Amino acid sequence: MVSLSSAKVDYVSSDGSRDRLLEWLDNYRAIIALPPVDIADPTSLSHEERKELRRRVAVSNFVHYRCVQSANEAAVLTLCHQAGLQNLHQRSATKGLKRIKVSTGSNARYIPYTNSELNWHTDGYYFPETHPIRAMLLHCVRPALQGGATELINHEIIYALLAQQNPDYVAALSQRDMMTIPPNLDAPDGPRQAQSGPVFWQGPDRICMRYTTRRHNIQWREDSLSREAVEALRKILKQRSDLVFHRQLRPSEGVLSNNTPHRRESFQDSTEQNQGRLFYRGRFHDSIQIPS
């Protein structure tokens, strides 16, 4: 199977690049249509489980899994460690995975802690390029009463499609001042200074991406090519539903991702106490590296 990270394919100048991209897209569509990888014990992955997780990540940069038995936070974090995710991002006194649920407190002004739609973004897009979020976990403890589906798309495929449209688009989106995030001194995980950086850049083992669809409090480069490139990216996210993984995650299901763009549909929560939508979220400074 072909992927940008494993084959290092140049989709702009190599002979037969279009055929390789089409093969990759076919493989990718097949992978994201599969049922989740069943995991018998998240604290001790079997050889076959590691092999299948690794195969899917190589093509899609994320993998959908299902723990056969209910898994607590410690077990889910151990699963992450076995996928090579050791460096958990922690900027607050809270240790371990973050609990994402509807809040009535100070977090309520941040969309993840509401029942509203959460549009396309990568996690930690407001972090500096020098210390990025390279991988992320979403694990369902309790789903919403209705709605709240999760969607993901492989960012390396977005890069390749943009390169096929116009190589200047990926060059523009790789400029170091392409996207600027203003400071936020009241952020829930600690004060943030203004951050400028690219949308795409080459990491040690794969292309990385930082992005948000939100239009407020984001400063994009204002030249015409940059505007065209951003609009082309938005069109891919809006129009290429065939490339989007869409699932209503059930209890003990989750996704491990190399911080690919993802979104959440709006939802209706249960009104019963302690029965609302609850997800574990982990942000990591490592990429997924699943051993043989």
C-alpha positions as CSV (number, residue, x, y, z in Angstrom):
1,M,0.0,0.0,0.0
2,V,1.2,3.5,-0.8
3,S,1.4,6.3,1.6
4,L,3.3,9.6,1.6
5,S,5.1,8.8,4.9
6,S,6.1,5.3,4.0
7,A,6.9,5.6,0.3
8,K,8.1,9.3,0.3
9,V,6.3,9.8,-3.0
10,D,6.7,13.1,-4.8
11,Y,3.2,13.7,-6.1
12,V,4.3,16.8,-8.1
13,S,7.2,15.8,-10.2
14,S,7.6,12.0,-10.2
15,D,6.6,10.0,-13.3
16,G,3.4,8.1,-12.6
17,S,2.6,10.2,-9.6
18,R,-1.0,10.5,-10.4
19,D,-1.4,6.7,-10.6
20,R,0.3,6.3,-7.3
21,L,-1.9,8.8,-5.7
22,L,-5.0,7.1,-7.1
23,E,-3.8,3.8,-5.7
24,W,-3.2,5.4,-2.3
25,L,-6.7,6.9,-2.3
26,D,-8.3,3.5,-3.2
27,N,-6.3,1.9,-0.3
28,Y,-7.3,4.7,2.0
29,R,-11.0,4.5,1.3
30,A,-10.9,0.7,1.9
31,I,-9.1,1.2,5.2
32,I,-11.5,3.8,6.6
33,A,-14.5,1.7,5.7
34,L,-13.3,-1.3,7.8
35,P,-14.8,-2.1,11.2
36,P,-12.6,-1.1,14.2
37,V,-9.6,-3.2,15.2
38,D,-10.7,-5.3,18.2
39,I,-8.3,-5.2,21.1
40,A,-8.7,-7.9,23.7
41,D,-6.5,-6.3,26.4
42,P,-5.4,-2.6,25.9
43,T,-2.6,-3.1,28.5
44,S,-1.0,-5.9,26.4
45,L,-1.4,-5.7,22.6
46,S,-0.9,-9.0,20.8
47,H,1.3,-9.3,17.8
48,E,-1.6,-9.5,15.4
49,E,-3.3,-6.4,17.0
50,R,-0.1,-4.4,16.7
51,K,0.3,-5.5,13.1
52,E,-3.2,-4.4,12.1
53,L,-3.0,-1.1,13.9
54,R,0.3,-0.4,12.2
55,R,-1.0,-1.3,8.8
56,R,-4.0,1.1,9.0
57,V,-1.9,4.0,10.4
58,A,0.6,3.6,7.5
59,V,-2.2,4.3,5.0
60,S,-4.5,6.7,6.9
61,N,-2.4,8.3,9.7
62,F,-5.1,7.2,12.1
63,V,-6.8,4.0,13.3
64,H,-10.2,3.2,14.8
65,Y,-10.1,0.6,17.6
66,R,-12.5,-1.1,19.9
67,C,-11.6,-2.5,23.3
68,V,-13.5,-5.8,23.8
69,Q,-13.8,-5.1,27.5
70,S,-14.5,-1.8,29.1
71,A,-11.2,0.1,29.6
72,N,-10.4,2.6,32.3
73,E,-8.2,5.7,31.9
74,A,-5.1,3.9,33.0
75,A,-5.6,1.1,30.5
76,V,-6.3,3.5,27.6
77,L,-3.1,5.4,28.5
78,T,-1.2,2.2,28.5
79,L,-2.6,1.5,25.0
80,C,-1.2,4.8,23.9
81,H,2.2,4.0,25.3
82,Q,2.3,0.8,23.3
83,A,1.7,2.8,20.2
84,G,4.8,4.8,20.9
85,L,3.0,7.8,22.5
86,Q,5.1,8.5,25.6
87,N,5.3,12.2,25.8
88,L,1.8,13.3,27.0
89,H,1.2,17.1,26.8
90,Q,0.5,18.5,30.2
91,R,0.3,22.2,30.9
92,S,-1.9,22.2,33.9
93,A,-2.0,20.5,37.3
94,T,-4.2,17.8,35.8
95,K,-2.3,14.6,35.1
96,G,-3.3,11.9,32.6
97,L,-5.9,12.1,29.9
98,K,-8.3,15.0,29.6
99,R,-12.0,14.4,30.2
100,I,-14.1,16.1,27.5
101,K,-17.7,16.7,28.5
102,V,-20.2,19.5,28.5
103,S,-19.2,22.0,31.2
104,T,-21.2,24.7,33.0
105,G,-18.1,26.2,34.5
106,S,-15.3,28.4,33.1
107,N,-14.6,25.9,30.3
108,A,-18.1,26.4,28.9
109,R,-16.8,29.2,26.7
110,Y,-14.6,26.8,24.8
111,I,-16.4,24.7,22.1
112,P,-15.0,21.3,23.0
113,Y,-16.8,21.6,26.4
114,T,-20.2,22.4,24.8
115,N,-22.6,20.3,22.7
116,S,-21.9,22.5,19.6
117,E,-20.3,21.4,16.4
118,L,-16.5,21.4,16.5
119,N,-15.3,22.2,13.0
120,W,-12.2,20.9,11.3
121,H,-9.0,21.5,13.2
122,T,-5.8,19.8,14.4
123,D,-5.3,19.6,18.1
124,G,-3.0,22.3,19.5
125,Y,-2.9,24.3,16.3
126,Y,-2.0,27.3,18.6
127,F,1.2,25.6,19.8
128,P,4.6,26.6,18.3
129,E,6.1,24.6,15.5
130,T,9.0,23.8,17.8
131,H,6.8,21.9,20.3
132,P,3.8,20.6,18.2
133,I,1.2,18.1,19.0
134,R,2.1,15.2,16.8
135,A,-0.5,12.6,17.8
136,M,-3.8,12.5,19.6
137,L,-6.3,10.1,21.2
138,L,-10.1,10.3,21.4
139,H,-11.7,7.5,23.5
140,C,-15.4,7.2,24.0
141,V,-16.5,6.4,27.6
142,R,-20.1,7.5,27.0
143,P,-21.6,8.7,23.7
144,A,-24.1,11.5,23.4
145,L,-27.8,10.7,23.5
146,Q,-28.0,11.8,19.9
147,G,-25.4,13.1,17.4
148,G,-21.8,13.9,18.2
149,A,-20.2,11.8,15.5
150,T,-16.4,12.0,15.0
151,E,-14.8,12.7,11.6
152,L,-11.2,12.5,10.5
153,I,-9.2,12.9,7.3
154,N,-5.6,12.1,6.5
155,H,-3.7,15.4,6.3
156,E,-1.0,13.9,4.0
157,I,-3.7,13.2,1.5
158,I,-4.9,16.8,1.7
159,Y,-1.2,17.8,1.0
160,A,-1.0,15.5,-2.0
161,L,-4.3,16.7,-3.5
162,L,-3.3,20.3,-3.1
163,A,0.1,19.5,-4.7
164,Q,-1.8,18.0,-7.7
165,Q,-4.0,21.1,-8.0
166,N,-1.1,23.6,-7.8
167,P,2.3,23.0,-6.3
168,D,2.4,26.7,-5.3
169,Y,-0.5,26.0,-2.9
170,V,1.6,23.7,-0.7
171,A,4.5,26.1,-0.9
172,A,2.3,29.0,0.3
173,L,0.8,26.9,3.1
174,S,4.4,26.0,4.2
175,Q,5.4,29.6,4.8
176,R,6.5,30.2,8.4
177,D,4.1,33.1,8.8
178,M,1.1,31.5,7.0
179,M,-1.2,31.4,10.1
180,T,-1.0,33.5,13.2
181,I,-2.9,32.7,16.4
182,P,-3.3,35.7,18.7
183,P,-2.4,35.4,22.4
184,N,-4.9,33.9,24.9
185,L,-4.0,34.6,28.5
186,D,-7.1,32.8,29.8
187,A,-6.8,29.5,28.0
188,P,-7.9,26.4,30.0
189,D,-4.5,24.8,29.8
190,G,-2.5,27.9,30.6
191,P,-1.6,31.2,29.1
192,R,-0.7,31.2,25.4
193,Q,1.4,33.7,23.5
194,A,0.8,34.6,19.9
195,Q,2.1,31.9,17.6
196,S,2.9,32.2,13.9
197,G,3.8,29.2,11.8
198,P,3.1,27.1,8.7
199,V,0.1,24.9,8.0
200,F,2.4,22.1,6.6
201,W,5.9,21.3,7.5
202,Q,8.2,18.3,7.2
203,G,8.6,16.5,10.6
204,P,11.3,13.9,11.3
205,D,9.2,11.1,9.9
206,R,6.2,12.6,8.1
207,I,4.5,15.8,7.0
208,C,2.9,17.6,9.9
209,M,-0.1,19.9,9.8
210,R,-1.6,22.7,12.0
211,Y,-4.9,24.1,11.0
212,T,-8.3,25.3,12.0
213,T,-11.4,26.2,9.9
214,R,-12.4,28.9,12.4
215,R,-12.3,32.4,10.8
216,H,-12.3,34.5,14.0
217,N,-9.1,35.2,15.9
218,I,-7.0,33.7,13.1
219,Q,-4.7,35.8,11.0
220,W,-3.8,34.4,7.6
221,R,-1.3,35.8,5.2
222,E,-3.2,38.2,3.0
223,D,-1.5,37.8,-0.4
224,S,-3.6,36.4,-3.2
225,L,-1.8,33.0,-3.5
226,S,-2.2,32.4,0.2
227,R,-5.9,33.2,0.1
228,E,-6.3,30.8,-2.9
229,A,-4.4,28.0,-1.1
230,V,-6.5,28.3,2.1
231,E,-9.7,28.3,0.1
232,A,-8.5,25.2,-1.9
233,L,-7.8,23.4,1.4
234,R,-11.3,24.4,2.8
235,K,-12.9,23.0,-0.4
236,I,-11.2,19.6,0.1
237,L,-12.6,19.4,3.6
238,K,-16.0,20.5,2.5
239,Q,-16.4,18.5,-0.7
240,R,-14.3,15.3,-0.4
241,S,-16.7,13.4,1.8
242,D,-15.4,10.2,0.2
243,L,-12.1,10.7,2.0
244,V,-13.7,11.4,5.5
245,F,-13.9,8.8,8.2
246,H,-17.3,9.3,9.9
247,R,-18.3,7.3,12.9
248,Q,-20.5,7.5,15.9
249,L,-18.0,6.1,18.4
250,R,-19.5,3.7,21.0
251,P,-18.3,3.0,24.5
252,S,-14.8,1.6,24.6
253,E,-14.1,2.7,21.0
254,G,-11.6,5.3,20.1
255,V,-9.2,6.7,17.5
256,L,-5.4,7.1,17.6
257,S,-4.3,9.7,15.1
258,N,-1.1,11.4,14.0
259,N,-3.0,14.7,14.7
260,T,-4.9,14.6,11.5
261,P,-7.7,17.2,11.0
262,H,-10.9,16.1,12.8
263,R,-14.3,17.5,13.6
264,R,-17.2,16.7,15.9
265,E,-20.9,17.0,15.0
266,S,-23.2,18.8,17.4
267,F,-25.1,16.6,19.8
268,Q,-27.9,16.3,22.3
269,D,-26.8,15.1,25.7
270,S,-28.6,13.0,28.3
271,T,-30.3,15.1,31.1
272,E,-29.6,12.3,33.6
273,Q,-26.8,12.9,36.1
274,N,-23.4,11.4,35.1
275,Q,-24.9,10.1,31.8
276,G,-23.7,12.8,29.5
277,R,-21.2,12.4,26.6
278,L,-17.7,11.7,28.0
279,F,-14.5,11.2,26.0
280,Y,-10.9,10.8,27.1
281,R,-8.5,13.0,25.1
282,G,-4.8,12.7,24.9
283,R,-2.4,15.0,23.2
284,F,1.2,13.8,22.5
285,H,4.4,15.3,21.3
286,D,5.3,11.9,19.7
287,S,4.1,10.4,16.5
288,I,2.5,7.0,16.4
289,Q,5.3,4.3,16.2
290,I,3.9,0.8,16.7
291,P,6.6,-1.8,17.1
292,S,6.6,-5.2,15.3
